[in-house]
Amino acid sequence: MIETIQLRKRYGNKDALKNVTCHIPKNSFVGLIGRNGSGKTTFLKLLAGESAPTSGQLFVGGEQPFDNIQVSANTMLIDDEFNLVDNARLTEGLDAMAHFYPKFDRPLAERLLAYFEIPTHARQSKLSKGMNMTYRFVLGLCARTDVTYFDEPTNGMDASVRKDVYRLLLKDYVEHPRTIIVSSHHIEELEQLLSYVVVLHDGQTVYVDEAEQLQQRYVELIGSAATIQSVIAKSQVVTTFGEAPVQHVIVPNELTAEERHQLQQSNVQIKGVGLSDAYIYMTEHRKGGIDDVYNDYDADSTL
Ligand SMILES: Nc1ncnc2c1ncn2[C@@H]1O[C@H](COP(=O)(O)OP(=O)(O)OP(=O)(O)O)[C@@H](O)[C@H]1O
């Protein structure tokens, strides 16, 4: 469905995306994850045809999206700027959606807005930040375009709305399968939904595959630090946390049978990791974590 090869986007003298190569199968529910500034928004804007790549190839349903009416009629990008009609009342926004998107489910949109207590006679510009994002989310969901991109859709929503929104997204996706890409920093809220994950790091794809595979990249060893260190080479350790004597050591899921045996014999627990943790380990700063920064500062300040 979506195919990119060495996709690059340059702003001035800076590469926002420098090498994005990925294949996303049709009807996948995709999590687009990456740290601040890794290129998620830039990538979604390219996919939605809102900007043109600097170089590389990009196809959505076999078409190049930029300046392509056929693609835009079947695509929605919902972000915190989405606004179909300037200074319109929500009812006018619903009218416009029905006009542009033939599969728009207006009755569902109206029911959802009533449920979230968003007044449809109000002007979009007068809604609170969270309500505005919920309104945009409802439009994106009910448009039922073949491809829908949500860029940080839950920004500004309270915890209970966020929960409803993800539940809703899953229900609607199951009833009406289509390709959905959601960028979010709250992966833990999303991880039950995702079938596929794209991880961007510093403008490059560092992971494109099924969500489950990402989780299986690492294991957590829990036990005596000294025992773990006697079995596992230092170079294998991704990160360590917790205080001695019981520590948590994260390593790639590449333990040999012999290593597993030795660890188990020494009462070291071997545990799987969650998706959001796996992502953090994958993109962790290699120069140490926030503790090191704080400790260095502390040491300097006492000189
Ligand atoms: N219009 C622009 N002009 C110049 N630089 C830009 C522009 N848009 C993005 N960038 C730069 O491109 C890089 C990627 O930005 P982008 O917004 O795509 O990242 P992101 O992963 O969505 O970040 P965040 O998680 O913080 O929203 C950043 O370094 C950003 O400063």
The ligand as an ORCA input file, in Angstrom:
! r2SCAN-3c Opt
* xyz 0 1
  N       9.141     23.732      7.941
  C      10.326     23.411      8.458
  N      11.415     24.192      8.238
  C      12.608     23.851      8.754
  N      12.855     22.756      9.501
  C      11.821     21.953      9.763
  C      10.510     22.238      9.262
  N       9.675     21.251      9.676
  C      10.446     20.410     10.405
  N      11.718     20.823     10.450
  C      12.842     20.136     11.137
  O      12.830     18.803     10.692
  C      13.118     17.917     11.780
  C      11.971     16.912     11.904
  O      10.819     17.626     12.354
  P       9.406     16.910     12.550
  O       8.444     17.949     12.971
  O       9.096     16.129     11.326
  O       9.737     15.909     13.747
  P       8.734     15.105     14.706
  O       9.296     13.726     14.832
  O       7.332     15.217     14.223
  O       8.919     15.889     16.066
  P       7.955     16.000     17.375
  O       7.843     14.627     17.966
  O       8.730     16.926     18.265
  O       6.649     16.580     16.913
  C      13.324     18.788     13.001
  O      14.691     18.984     13.189
  C      12.638     20.087     12.631
  O      13.274     21.172     13.268
*
